């Protein structure tokens, strides 16, 4: 998910070390390649298959003990705080985050020596969520799907590229080695690995920020037994934290999901609520969710480092088109996942949902979760009472309130009550 894991991923400074690969012919004689040359060669391969950034982090790091002796430690500094974060309940229902392998990369692969970390820009060239009107010119209420989920499933896109890198390594390196590739689904916390691979710093919203690229980045990791020179030399610090005194991301969060800078309470994060949470959304958080139906981009939308973020040229990350069933409230026959019409999404059947979102990251939320989320967004839409749109929305929610699924029905009833309470009040402007 760039779901909550995507939101919690940080993107750091674009250090020269992360693009150290020099131009020129690719070396084919593995016997002449030392650890630094192998790292450079792998970086070249990663950029060749389309990744924007690549860096190497050690799976085993050297630390200085109080006695002055040097010891090997597979735990990055941030991972020391993971047990406390879990104990506070900030992971919610994401029990997979308790996997002990997350605390030590060496537990992921026996004999692991290096982490190859890559990043791929997914910033489609369309306005940010806070720049898009709540309704279209036809007064039909619009929702918001997080930018990362507009196009093809990033898991598959990155996995294919990572497998190409691994295949190239097996062809290039004669010595036996093991390698495992992960994209947001394995026991590696990619954003932390990315920091120590020199790709950027972990921001106050827990995202990885790269000084040249911003934070609209998908991250992937290859854990390998190959000994590679780290992108950040031993004894040198990773990319500096350039957040400074800025706290725009913290203050903009509508559900106040950051109890402190650099700390995310996932149970209050809109990405978690719309994707990872399977049951009822806590009622006290629903009004603050605005029109979000899949994920949330607000903390990244307001980040100054994203104001000049480059735009991806990959067609697969552009918003998918929604084929209409002819029942759109505004009569349109086709629209995209960019600020989609809520009434259209609420009317999807299970079969339509499966067809439209095949090969999309949206499928993780499942049909039930999406309809639940759309009910909340409709309740927050602020459609004017006695308007044509209000009549349509109320009729739709009344049908959903009679749904056999208790969760959908309860959220539809909440939305009906909220629209009734709002009357002709002001529309939300930020969410």
C-alpha positions as CSV (number, residue, x, y, z in Angstrom):
1,X,0.0,0.0,0.0
2,X,1.4,3.1,-0.5
3,X,-1.7,2.8,1.8
4,X,-0.3,3.4,5.2
5,X,3.1,2.0,4.4
6,X,3.3,4.3,1.4
7,X,2.3,7.3,3.5
8,X,4.8,6.3,6.2
9,X,7.6,6.0,3.6
10,X,10.0,8.9,3.6
11,X,11.9,10.3,0.7
12,X,15.1,11.9,1.2
13,X,17.7,14.2,-0.3
14,X,18.9,13.4,-3.8
15,X,22.6,12.9,-2.9
16,X,25.1,12.5,-5.6
17,X,26.0,9.2,-4.1
18,X,22.6,7.8,-5.0
19,X,23.2,8.4,-8.7
20,X,26.9,7.6,-8.6
21,X,26.8,5.3,-11.7
22,X,29.1,6.7,-14.3
23,X,28.4,6.7,-18.0
24,X,30.3,4.4,-20.3
25,X,30.4,0.7,-21.2
26,X,29.0,-1.8,-18.8
27,X,31.7,-4.1,-17.3
28,X,31.2,-7.7,-18.0
29,X,34.2,-9.3,-16.2
30,X,32.9,-10.0,-12.7
31,X,36.4,-11.0,-11.6
32,X,37.6,-7.4,-12.0
33,X,34.8,-5.9,-10.0
34,X,35.2,-5.0,-6.3
35,X,32.4,-4.2,-4.0
36,X,32.3,-0.5,-5.1
37,X,32.3,-1.5,-8.8
38,X,29.5,-4.0,-8.3
39,X,27.4,-1.4,-6.5
40,X,28.0,1.0,-9.4
41,X,27.1,-1.6,-11.9
42,X,23.8,-2.5,-10.1
43,X,22.9,1.2,-9.9
44,X,23.4,1.4,-13.6
45,X,21.1,-1.6,-14.2
46,X,18.5,-0.1,-11.9
47,X,18.4,3.2,-13.8
48,X,18.5,1.3,-17.0
49,X,15.2,-0.5,-16.2
50,X,13.6,2.8,-15.3
51,X,14.2,3.6,-11.6
52,X,14.8,7.2,-10.8
53,X,17.1,6.6,-7.8
54,X,19.2,3.7,-6.5
55,X,21.4,3.3,-3.5
56,X,23.0,0.6,-1.4
57,X,22.6,0.2,2.4
58,X,24.4,-2.3,4.5
59,X,22.3,-5.1,6.0
60,X,24.8,-5.3,8.8
61,X,26.1,-2.1,10.2
62,X,29.1,-1.4,12.4
63,X,28.5,0.3,15.8
64,X,30.8,1.5,18.5
65,X,30.1,0.1,21.9
66,X,30.6,1.9,25.3
67,X,33.8,0.0,25.7
68,X,35.1,1.4,22.5
69,X,34.9,-1.9,20.7
70,X,33.2,-2.2,17.3
71,X,30.3,-4.6,17.0
72,X,28.1,-5.7,14.1
73,X,24.5,-4.6,14.5
74,X,21.7,-5.3,11.9
75,X,19.4,-2.8,13.4
76,X,19.1,0.7,12.0
77,X,18.6,3.5,14.6
78,X,14.9,4.0,13.8
79,X,14.1,0.3,14.2
80,X,15.1,0.5,17.9
81,X,11.9,2.5,18.4
82,X,9.6,0.0,16.6
83,X,8.6,-2.0,19.6
84,X,7.6,1.1,21.5
85,X,5.6,2.3,18.5
86,X,3.8,-1.0,18.3
87,X,3.2,-1.1,22.1
88,X,1.4,2.3,21.8
89,X,-1.1,0.6,19.5
90,X,-0.2,3.0,16.6
91,X,-0.2,0.0,14.1
92,X,-3.9,-0.6,14.6
93,X,-5.0,-3.8,12.9
94,X,-1.8,-4.1,10.8
95,X,-0.5,-7.1,12.7
96,X,2.0,-7.8,10.0
97,X,4.1,-4.9,11.3
98,X,4.9,-7.0,14.4
99,X,6.9,-9.4,12.3
100,X,10.3,-9.7,14.2
101,X,12.2,-9.7,11.0
102,X,11.3,-6.0,10.6
103,X,13.7,-5.2,13.4
104,X,16.8,-6.8,11.7
105,X,17.3,-7.1,8.0
106,X,19.6,-10.0,8.6
107,X,16.6,-12.1,9.7
108,X,15.0,-11.7,6.3
109,X,17.7,-13.6,4.4
110,X,20.4,-15.7,5.9
111,X,23.8,-14.2,5.2
112,X,22.4,-10.9,4.0
113,X,25.1,-8.3,3.4
114,X,23.5,-5.5,1.4
115,X,20.2,-3.8,0.7
116,X,19.7,-2.4,-2.8
117,X,17.1,0.3,-2.5
118,X,15.3,1.9,-5.5
119,X,12.8,4.7,-6.0
120,X,10.4,5.4,-8.8
121,X,8.6,8.7,-9.3
122,X,4.7,8.4,-9.6
123,X,3.8,12.1,-9.6
124,X,1.2,12.4,-12.4
125,X,1.0,15.9,-13.7
126,X,-2.4,16.8,-12.3
127,X,-3.5,19.2,-9.5
128,X,-3.1,18.3,-5.8
129,X,-6.1,17.3,-3.7
130,X,-6.4,20.6,-2.0
131,X,-6.5,22.4,-5.4
132,X,-9.5,20.5,-6.8
133,X,-13.1,21.6,-6.2
134,X,-15.3,19.4,-4.0
135,X,-17.8,19.3,-6.8
136,X,-17.7,19.6,-10.6
137,X,-19.4,22.2,-12.7
138,X,-22.5,19.9,-12.7
139,X,-22.6,20.0,-8.8
140,X,-22.0,16.2,-8.6
141,X,-19.9,15.5,-5.4
142,X,-16.4,14.3,-6.1
143,X,-14.1,12.1,-4.1
144,X,-10.4,11.7,-3.8
145,X,-8.3,8.7,-4.5
146,X,-4.7,8.9,-3.5
147,X,-2.3,9.7,-6.3
148,X,-0.4,6.5,-5.9
149,X,-3.5,4.4,-6.7
150,X,-4.6,6.2,-9.9
151,X,-2.9,3.9,-12.3
152,X,-1.4,0.4,-12.4
153,X,-0.6,-1.5,-9.2
154,X,2.8,-0.2,-8.2
155,X,3.6,-3.5,-6.5
156,X,3.6,-5.2,-9.9
157,X,5.3,-2.4,-11.8
158,X,8.2,-2.2,-9.3
159,X,8.4,-6.0,-8.8
160,X,8.9,-6.5,-12.6
161,X,11.7,-4.0,-12.7
162,X,13.4,-5.4,-9.5
163,X,13.3,-8.9,-11.0
164,X,15.0,-7.6,-14.1
165,X,17.8,-6.2,-11.9
166,X,18.1,-9.5,-10.1
167,X,18.2,-11.4,-13.4
168,X,21.0,-9.1,-14.6
169,X,22.9,-9.7,-11.4
170,X,22.7,-13.5,-11.9
171,X,24.0,-13.2,-15.4
172,X,26.8,-10.8,-14.4
173,X,28.1,-12.3,-11.2
174,X,29.5,-15.9,-11.4
175,X,29.8,-16.4,-7.6
176,X,26.7,-17.9,-5.9
177,X,24.5,-15.5,-4.1
178,X,20.9,-15.1,-2.8
179,X,18.6,-12.2,-3.5
180,X,15.0,-11.4,-2.6
181,X,13.0,-8.5,-3.9
182,X,10.3,-6.7,-1.9
183,X,7.8,-4.0,-2.8
184,X,5.8,-2.9,0.3
185,X,4.8,-6.5,1.1
186,X,7.9,-8.0,2.8
187,X,9.4,-7.6,6.2
188,X,11.7,-4.7,5.2
189,X,10.7,-1.1,6.1
190,X,11.7,0.4,2.8
191,X,11.8,4.1,3.9
192,X,14.3,3.4,6.6
193,X,16.5,1.4,4.2
194,X,16.2,4.2,1.7
195,X,17.5,6.7,4.2
196,X,20.6,4.6,4.9
197,X,21.1,4.1,1.1
198,X,21.4,7.8,0.7
199,X,18.1,8.5,-1.0
200,X,16.8,11.1,1.4
201,X,15.7,11.9,4.9
202,X,12.7,10.8,6.9
203,X,10.4,13.8,7.2
204,X,8.1,14.9,10.0
205,X,5.2,13.2,8.3
206,X,7.4,10.0,8.3
207,X,7.7,10.1,4.5
208,X,11.0,9.8,2.7
209,X,11.9,13.1,1.0
210,X,14.5,13.5,-1.7
211,X,15.8,17.0,-2.2
212,X,15.6,16.9,-5.9
213,X,12.6,14.6,-6.5
214,X,10.3,15.2,-3.5
215,X,8.2,12.5,-1.8
216,X,6.1,11.1,-4.6
217,X,8.2,8.0,-4.7
218,X,7.5,4.2,-4.7
219,X,10.3,2.3,-2.9
220,X,11.6,-1.2,-3.5
221,X,14.3,-3.2,-1.9
222,X,16.5,-6.2,-2.9
223,X,18.0,-8.0,0.0
224,X,21.1,-9.9,-1.1
225,X,24.1,-11.8,0.2
226,X,26.4,-9.9,-2.3
227,X,28.9,-7.7,-0.6
228,X,28.3,-4.2,-2.0
229,X,29.9,-0.9,-1.1
230,X,27.3,1.3,0.7
231,X,26.3,4.5,-0.9
232,X,26.8,6.4,2.4
233,X,30.4,5.5,3.4
234,X,30.9,4.1,6.9
235,X,31.3,6.8,9.5
236,X,29.4,9.4,7.4
237,X,25.8,10.4,8.2
238,X,22.9,9.9,5.8
239,X,21.2,12.8,4.1
240,X,20.5,15.6,6.5
241,X,17.0,16.4,7.7
242,X,16.0,19.5,5.8
243,X,12.5,19.9,7.2
244,X,13.8,22.6,9.5
245,X,11.0,24.4,11.4
246,X,8.4,23.6,8.9
247,X,5.3,21.8,10.2
248,X,2.9,22.3,7.4
249,X,2.3,18.5,7.1
250,X,1.6,18.1,10.8
251,X,-0.8,21.0,10.9
252,X,-2.7,20.1,7.7
253,X,-3.6,16.6,8.8
254,X,-7.4,16.7,9.3
255,X,-7.5,13.8,11.7
256,X,-4.4,14.9,13.7
257,X,-2.6,11.6,13.0
258,X,0.8,12.9,14.2
259,X,1.1,12.9,18.0
260,X,4.6,14.4,17.5
261,X,6.9,15.2,14.7
262,X,8.2,12.1,13.0
263,X,5.6,9.9,14.8
264,X,2.5,8.6,13.0
265,X,-0.5,7.2,14.8
266,X,-1.8,5.0,11.9
267,X,-5.1,4.5,13.6
268,X,-6.0,8.1,12.9
269,X,-4.4,8.3,9.5
270,X,-6.9,8.5,6.6
271,X,-4.9,6.1,4.5
272,X,-5.3,3.5,7.3
273,X,-8.9,4.2,7.9
274,X,-9.8,3.9,4.2
275,X,-7.6,0.9,3.3
276,X,-6.3,-1.1,6.2
277,X,-9.3,-0.9,8.6
278,X,-11.8,-3.5,7.7
279,X,-14.7,-2.8,10.0
280,X,-16.5,0.4,11.0
281,X,-14.6,3.7,10.8
282,X,-14.6,5.4,14.3
283,X,-17.5,7.9,14.2
284,X,-15.5,10.7,15.7
285,X,-13.1,10.6,12.8
286,X,-15.5,10.5,9.9
287,X,-16.3,14.2,9.6
288,X,-12.6,15.0,9.4
289,X,-12.0,12.5,6.5
290,X,-13.6,14.9,4.0
291,X,-14.0,13.3,0.6
292,X,-11.2,10.8,0.9
293,X,-12.1,7.3,-0.4
294,X,-8.8,5.7,-1.0
295,X,-5.8,7.0,0.9
296,X,-4.8,10.6,1.5
297,X,-2.3,13.0,0.0
298,X,-2.7,16.0,2.2
299,X,0.5,15.8,4.1
300,X,2.5,15.5,0.9
301,X,0.4,18.0,-1.0
302,X,1.4,20.8,1.4
303,X,5.0,19.8,1.6
304,X,7.3,22.6,0.1
305,X,9.6,19.9,-1.3
306,X,6.8,18.8,-3.6
307,X,6.1,22.2,-5.1
308,X,8.5,21.5,-7.9
309,X,8.4,17.7,-7.9
310,X,9.1,16.3,-11.4
311,X,6.3,14.7,-13.2
312,X,6.4,11.0,-14.2
313,X,6.3,10.1,-17.9
314,X,5.1,6.6,-17.2
315,X,1.7,6.0,-18.8
316,X,0.9,3.3,-16.2
317,X,0.8,5.9,-13.4
318,X,-1.7,8.1,-15.1
319,X,-5.4,8.0,-13.8
320,X,-7.3,5.1,-15.1
321,X,-10.5,5.7,-17.0
322,X,-13.8,4.5,-15.5
323,X,-16.2,3.1,-18.1
324,X,-19.6,4.4,-17.2
325,X,-22.8,2.2,-16.9
326,X,-24.8,5.1,-18.2
327,X,-26.2,6.0,-14.7
328,X,-23.8,8.8,-13.9
329,X,-25.5,11.7,-12.1
330,X,-24.2,14.2,-14.6
331,X,-24.8,12.1,-17.7
332,X,-21.1,11.6,-18.5
333,X,-20.2,8.4,-20.1
334,X,-16.6,8.1,-19.0
335,X,-14.3,9.7,-16.4
336,X,-11.1,8.9,-14.6
337,X,-9.9,8.1,-11.1
338,X,-8.8,11.7,-10.7
339,X,-11.5,13.3,-8.4
340,X,-14.1,10.6,-9.4
341,X,-17.8,11.1,-9.1
342,X,-18.9,9.6,-5.7
343,X,-22.3,8.6,-7.0
344,X,-20.7,6.5,-9.7
345,X,-18.4,4.7,-7.3
346,X,-21.2,4.1,-4.8
347,X,-23.2,2.4,-7.5
348,X,-20.6,-0.1,-8.5
349,X,-21.4,-3.8,-8.0
350,X,-18.9,-6.3,-6.6
351,X,-18.4,-7.5,-10.2
352,X,-17.8,-4.0,-11.6
353,X,-15.4,-3.2,-8.8
354,X,-13.3,-6.3,-9.6
355,X,-13.3,-5.6,-13.3
356,X,-12.4,-1.9,-13.0
357,X,-9.7,-2.3,-10.4
358,X,-8.1,-5.4,-11.7
359,X,-4.3,-4.7,-11.6
360,X,-4.9,-1.6,-9.4
361,X,-3.8,-0.9,-5.9
362,X,-7.4,0.2,-5.2
363,X,-8.4,-3.5,-4.9
364,X,-6.7,-3.8,-1.5
365,X,-9.5,-1.8,0.1
366,X,-12.1,-4.3,-1.4
367,X,-15.6,-3.4,-2.7
368,X,-17.1,-3.3,0.8
369,X,-14.4,-0.9,2.0
370,X,-14.7,1.4,-0.9
371,X,-18.5,1.7,-0.7
372,X,-18.2,2.3,3.1
373,X,-15.7,5.1,2.4
374,X,-17.9,6.6,-0.3
375,X,-20.7,6.8,2.1
376,X,-18.6,8.8,4.5
377,X,-17.5,11.1,1.6
378,X,-21.1,11.6,0.5
379,X,-22.0,12.5,4.1
380,X,-19.2,15.1,4.0
381,X,-20.0,16.4,0.6
382,X,-22.1,19.4,1.7
383,X,-24.6,19.1,-1.2
384,X,-27.2,21.8,-0.8
385,X,-30.5,20.8,0.5
386,X,-33.3,20.9,-2.1
387,X,-30.7,20.8,-4.9
388,X,-31.0,18.1,-7.6
389,X,-27.7,16.7,-6.4
390,X,-29.0,16.4,-2.8
391,X,-32.0,14.5,-4.0
392,X,-29.9,12.0,-5.9
393,X,-27.4,11.5,-3.1
394,X,-30.1,11.0,-0.5
395,X,-31.9,8.5,-2.7
396,X,-28.6,6.6,-3.2
397,X,-27.7,6.6,0.5
398,X,-31.2,5.4,1.4
399,X,-30.7,2.4,-0.9
400,X,-27.3,1.7,0.7
401,X,-28.8,2.0,4.2
402,X,-30.8,-1.0,3.3
403,X,-27.8,-3.0,2.2
404,X,-27.3,-6.5,3.6
405,X,-23.8,-5.6,4.7
406,X,-24.1,-4.1,8.1
407,X,-21.0,-1.9,7.8
408,X,-22.2,-0.3,4.6
409,X,-25.7,0.2,5.9
410,X,-24.5,1.9,9.1
411,X,-22.2,4.3,7.3
412,X,-24.9,5.1,4.8
413,X,-27.2,6.0,7.7
414,X,-24.5,8.1,9.3
415,X,-24.1,10.0,6.0
416,X,-27.9,10.6,5.7
417,X,-27.9,12.0,9.2
418,X,-25.0,14.3,8.5
419,X,-26.6,15.6,5.3
420,X,-29.8,16.3,7.3
421,X,-27.9,18.0,10.1
422,X,-25.9,20.2,7.7
423,X,-28.8,21.6,5.9
424,X,-27.5,24.3,3.6
425,X,-24.3,24.8,5.5
426,X,-20.9,25.7,3.9
427,X,-19.1,23.2,1.8
428,X,-15.8,21.8,3.0
429,X,-12.9,23.7,1.4
430,X,-9.8,21.9,2.5
431,X,-10.7,18.2,2.2
